[in-house]
Amino acid sequence: MPIPVTESEFQSFREQLYQQFNHRSDSTMDLLDALCSNDHAPSVVHLSLNPLFRGGYSSLFKAIGESLSSESSETVEEQDADIETVQEVPFPCQCLDLITQVIPQPKERPFLLLGQDCTSLGRPFAKTLEDRGMVHHPTPIKGNKPITIGHSYSLIAVLPERDDTDAPWTLPLDMSRVPTASNSTQTGITQINALYSHPNWSSSDRLCALVVDSAYGNKTFLIPLRQHENLVIIARARSNRVFYQSPVLSDDPPRPGHPTWYGERFDLKDHQTWHEPSQVTHTSYQTRRGRTIHVTITAWPDMLMRGSKAMPTHQCPFTLLRIESVDESGKVQFRPMWLIVIGQRRSEITLLEAYQSYRQRFDLEHTFRFQKQNLLLNTFETPEVEHEQHWVQLVMLAYVQLWAAHTLAIALPRPWESYLKTDASARISPSKVQQDWNRIISQLGTPAVAPKPRGNSSGRQLGQTQTLRPRLPVVKKGQSKIPASPIAA
């Protein structure tokens, strides 16, 4: 259901957003408005032709490079820049104070739902761009590897409650680049720790549930985050995993030797190793074509995964869920799905809520697609890693601004979109807000000041030459060739 926002509240939100930028605030606000109203620009430079962007194309790129930087271009030009070294600019929850103002509070769920995933920005021809690596890139051609050369970005966002008629939305909290020296799980842990170190989250005792896919369903991601008492993680597990039951406690005096950490083996592929579940829940839903799908959720509590001395997973039990979907005739529709529910307050989340929360995780994919197709996330080309990170943050803020105005927009389907049903009680999609952005800004105005004409630039000095940027190699990860030291008997 849409959450009503008054015009004065939206204007106040834009005023605070205007104050977030350190330099070139006017050009940056015009750039965000051009992004929010974009419907035909094929590249970032074409945004300078948008009527809502009142500057030139040079001011557009200066806004991207300086709006979120602590130093302006004049200060940077005075310093000796070292091209060979790239300084990482951290962006942990930069505008979290502003974004939390538009986060809707859950009404049906007793927790706030978060989602985390990674997306890739392909830059195969940017030979002067630092720290490029092999990233995932889907391809429709069979036989080709789904990879490309570029950067990967990790997104953590709030997944607001929605009905079946509501369009999928997310509220991005942070979007950080994954360095080649790290991976998605380590970057995700850094983002969550930075989120919970923020006063808005650390001072609150509200329960949060984080849904992630199978790439995060391992001990390196789940165990370090157990320190957050108010966080429950719902992660998908691969179907070839092996877990263990909790060991049976005995009243006999302890025997000498290593204590028992794990109980009986639980192989997801071998149903003969499964013990009796503690709870079974049934539910059903209808697809868009009217088919009824019956879902059976089976739960095994206090399960364990194999760990080590450095990572004592035997102290971190979790609830294991198995989801099986069949149609009306009893035919299995999908491969059974396994979910891990881990956290100190996992008992406060029911089986049905855990299953429905993970189903909503796919809203992140809609966000990535919209940001790339409509907000030009992957079309900005620059040799500077810092400028690319600035652009990703600006796209994230443009998406948040669309969410802040989604109740003020009017959904007007195009003549060939007769299949779209106009329901006033349903939440409209981000693309429909984008189509109506020009009308919203024309009525409410903008806090940005119109640019003033200035004289021609002096340009480069006579005889000044530009040094070529060095061509940088692609970082390729591989197995270490250092032989492992033998383990003493």
C-alpha positions, -999 to 999 in steps of 0.1 A, spaced: 0 0 0 13 35 -8 22 57 21 8 92 17 34 120 16 23 157 15 39 182 -8 54 201 20 71 169 33 85 162 -1 98 198 -4 114 195 30 130 162 19 145 179 -12 158 208 9 177 184 31 189 164 1 202 197 -13 222 203 18 240 169 15 263 179 -13 296 195 -4 302 212 -38 281 222 -68 248 216 -51 228 234 -77 242 214 -106 238 182 -86 201 188 -79 195 195 -115 213 163 -124 191 143 -100 160 158 -115 173 150 -150 178 114 -139 144 112 -123 127 124 -155 149 105 -180 131 85 -206 152 86 -237 188 96 -229 212 68 -241 242 81 -221 251 103 -192 262 133 -213 228 134 -230 213 143 -196 227 178 -202 200 182 -229 173 175 -204 151 206 -197 155 202 -160 193 204 -162 200 241 -167 238 239 -171 261 227 -197 277 193 -202 309 204 -185 290 213 -153 273 179 -154 306 160 -151 320 185 -126 289 178 -104 295 141 -106 332 145 -96 328 171 -68 293 168 -53 302 140 -29 339 148 -26 354 166 4 376 187 -19 367 208 -49 384 206 -83 403 238 -76 419 222 -45 426 190 -63 444 208 -92 468 225 -68 479 191 -54 502 167 -71 480 137 -80 495 103 -80 480 84 -109 494 50 -100 477 49 -66 440 50 -61 426 62 -28 395 43 -18 367 67 -8 344 50 18 307 55 14 292 38 45 256 49 48 264 85 37 229 98 36 213 74 61 199 102 82 179 115 52 169 81 39 155 69 72 129 97 70 112 80 41 115 44 53 80 31 60 74 13 93 61 -23 89 25 -29 99 19 -66 92 54 -79 99 70 -76 134 104 -67 118 120 -45 92 130 -64 61 165 -58 45 180 -73 14 215 -75 2 230 -85 -32 257 -75 -57 255 -63 -93 283 -58 -119 292 -28 -140 310 -39 -171 340 -18 -182 359 -42 -206 375 -13 -226 385 10 -198 421 1 -198 431 30 -176 406 23 -149 420 9 -116 412 -24 -100 391 -40 -127 384 -77 -123 363 -105 -136 327 -100 -127 294 -117 -135 276 -107 -166 246 -126 -180 247 -136 -217 219 -150 -238 243 -170 -260 248 -206 -249 283 -218 -244 297 -184 -234 309 -178 -199 287 -153 -181 316 -130 -172 330 -96 -182 357 -72 -170 346 -44 -147 336 -36 -111 311 -52 -87 289 -32 -63 272 -44 -32 237 -30 -23 219 -31 10 184 -19 9 151 -19 28 123 -40 13 90 -23 22 58 -42 27 37 -46 -3 6 -63 -16 3 -84 -47 -10 -54 -67 19 -31 -55 49 -25 -77 82 -38 -64 103 -11 -47 134 -10 -25 150 18 -4 188 17 -10 208 24 22 243 20 8 259 9 -24 297 2 -22 322 -11 -46 336 -46 -40 375 -44 -44 392 -72 -61 412 -78 -29 379 -86 -12 347 -103 -21 310 -98 -18 306 -114 17 334 -93 32 320 -61 17 285 -71 29 298 -76 64 314 -41 63 282 -25 51 261 -41 79 286 -33 106 287 3 94 249 4 93 246 -9 129 273 15 141 251 44 130 231 61 158 198 56 140 202 18 141 224 11 171 201 30 195 170 11 183 160 -24 195 137 -31 165 141 -65 149 155 -66 114 156 -95 90 182 -97 62 175 -119 32 204 -130 10 210 -157 -17 231 -188 -15 263 -168 -22 260 -155 14 248 -186 30 281 -197 44 299 -194 78 322 -166 66 292 -143 63 267 -156 88 289 -161 119 305 -127 121 271 -110 120 258 -129 149 271 -102 172 241 -80 162 214 -91 186 185 -75 167 195 -90 133 181 -123 119 195 -135 86 175 -156 61 199 -171 37 194 -197 10 215 -229 12 227 -249 -17 210 -283 -21 243 -302 -17 252 -289 17 258 -311 48 247 -299 82 246 -315 117 222 -319 145 230 -304 179 248 -330 201 227 -349 227 235 -337 262 243 -365 286 242 -365 324 273 -387 326 305 -370 338 326 -356 310 352 -378 295 387 -368 287 394 -355 252 377 -330 229 341 -322 237 314 -332 212 305 -302 191 283 -318 164 256 -344 164 242 -367 137 249 -359 100 221 -341 80 227 -344 43 203 -323 22 206 -347 -7 200 -379 14 166 -379 30 175 -409 50 198 -387 72 169 -364 80 154 -366 115 118 -357 124 110 -320 119 97 -299 147 71 -280 127 53 -282 94 33 -253 79 12 -252 47 2 -222 26 -8 -215 -10 -9 -186 -35 -21 -179 -70 1 -171 -99 -7 -144 -125 -22 -170 -148 -46 -182 -121 -28 -214 -110 -28 -223 -74 5 -234 -59 5 -252 -26 36 -247 -4 48 -269 24 74 -255 49 93 -280 71 115 -268 99 144 -284 118 156 -262 147 190 -261 164 210 -272 134 247 -266 130 273 -262 102 309 -273 102 333 -248 116 368 -245 131 386 -231 162 388 -197 146 351 -198 137 332 -218 163 300 -225 144 289 -250 171 279 -220 192 257 -206 165 226 -229 160 201 -220 133 167 -232 120 167 -251 87 137 -248 64 127 -269 34 102 -254 10 84 -276 -14 59 -263 -40 33 -284 -59 3 -275 -81 -33 -286 -77 -25 -320 -93 4 -327 -69 31 -322 -95 63 -306 -81 67 -272 -97 102 -261 -85 132 -278 -70 129 -278 -32 145 -248 -16 165 -248 16 167 -217 39 189 -209 69 173 -187 96 201 -177 120 201 -150 147 195 -147 184 159 -136 179 150 -160 151 122 -175 171 102 -143 167 99 -149 130 74 -176 119 80 -200 91 55 -183 68 71 -149 74 106 -163 67 94 -179 34 75 -148 23 105 -125 32 128 -145 10 103 -144 -19 104 -106 -17 142 -107 -21 137 -107 -59 127 -70 -56 164 -63 -56 167 -76 -91 139 -52 -102 159 -24 -86 191 -33 -105 173 -35 -138 156 -2 -133 188 16 -123 206 2 -153 178 8 -179 163 40 -167 189 57 -144 219 48 -166 238 31 -138 261 12 -161 266 38 -189 289 62 -171 324 59 -185 353 74 -165 389 65 -158 385 76 -122 373 50 -97 363 78 -73 340 94 -99 324 61 -107 316 56 -70 301 91 -70 279 83 -99 267 51 -82 258 71 -51 239 97 -72 219 70 -90 210 56 -56 199 90 -44 178 95 -75 160 62 -69 153 73 -32 140 106 -45 116 87 -68 104 67 -38 98 99 -18 75 112 -45 57 80 -55 24 91 -38 25 125 -55 28 110 -90 -1 101 -113 1 69 -133 -7 77 -169 -3 45 -190 8 51 -226 -17 43 -254 -1 9 -260 -1 0 -223 -38 -8 -220 -29 -39 -201 -18 -18 -171 -46 -16 -146 -50 18 -129 -57 11 -92 -56 41 -69 -49 19 -39 -19 2 -54 17 15 -53 28 26 -88 61 15 -103 93 37 -104 90 41 -142 55 57 -138 69 81 -112 97 89 -137 72 97 -164 54 122 -142 85 139 -127 84 170 -149 49 178 -137 59 174 -101 89 196 -103 71 223 -123 45 225 -95 67 222 -65 99 238 -78 135 231 -69 159 244 -41 186 247 -67 195 282 -79 196 289 -117 231 291 -131 246 324 -140 265 331 -172 303 335 -169 331 343 -192 350 319 -214 375 296 -197 412 304 -201 419 269 -212 453 253 -212 485 273 -212 505 275 -244 529 246 -247 512 226 -219 511 189 -226 490 161 -211 506 129 -199 490 97 -210 473 76 -183 491 43 -177 474 11 -190 465 -10 -160 462 -48 -161 431 -67 -152 432 -83 -118 427 -121 -121 421 -141 -90 434 -177 -89 445 -203 -65 477 -197 -46 507 -215 -59 524 -216 -25 524 -252 -13 506 -259 20 528 -267 49 525 -303 61 504 -308 93 522 -325 121 508 -358 132 
